[in-house]
């Protein structure tokens, strides 16, 4: 009880000094620190499943190890190496709309290197994220109107207000500071091959769902790029 009271008091006092954005960043860093401290130096944990769902958010897929920073089957800081699992633990891994939140050189490539380590030779990796080509094409051809309509079809309460539709491009490129990179196929292929994956192929959501029908449909092909790749390491 005392610990909870002190914690509440601390954040109330911090709110008098720091902006809301800074407070949220502090809370995020604290969560990352707590997770890193728990698994510091560990890289040999045997997972409960051979299928890894990376950055699951609130989508927990049955018979997969659903991982994220908090609220998951196994909380882990994806932006910090090493991953806590032993070599050759997973036959497949999927991550949807996560990689754009990681800094390319210092966070994403190290994460992909770690995924290569914990995945078996030839294991499948499927990724999706906002597609820079689709976003730029939409801006040039119709000032983002088609992607705004797509967004409102999937999320009727999407908070956009009466701003010009061109503002939507800022959401894709920034999302209030949450997005660090956008990808087209060339950049995503280069990134994956740099981290030890090959046979990189561009696909669509239907391909992913045909391969793994247990995943819920996002219906986001209008804005997203999907790729599959194979772990290139040898036994």
Secondary structure, DSSP 8 states (H G I E B T S, - for coil): -HHHHHHHHHHHHHHTTS-HHHHHHHHHHHHHHHHHHHHTT---B--S-SEEEET-TT---TTSEEEESSSSSEE--TTSS--SB-TT-EEEEEEES-GGGS-IIIIIHHHHHHHHHHEEEEEEEEEEEEBHHHHHHHHHHHTTHHHHHHHHHH-TT---TTS-GGGHHHHHHTTTTT----B-HHHHHHHHHHTTEEEEEEE-HHHHHHH-TTS-----TTTEEEEEEEE----
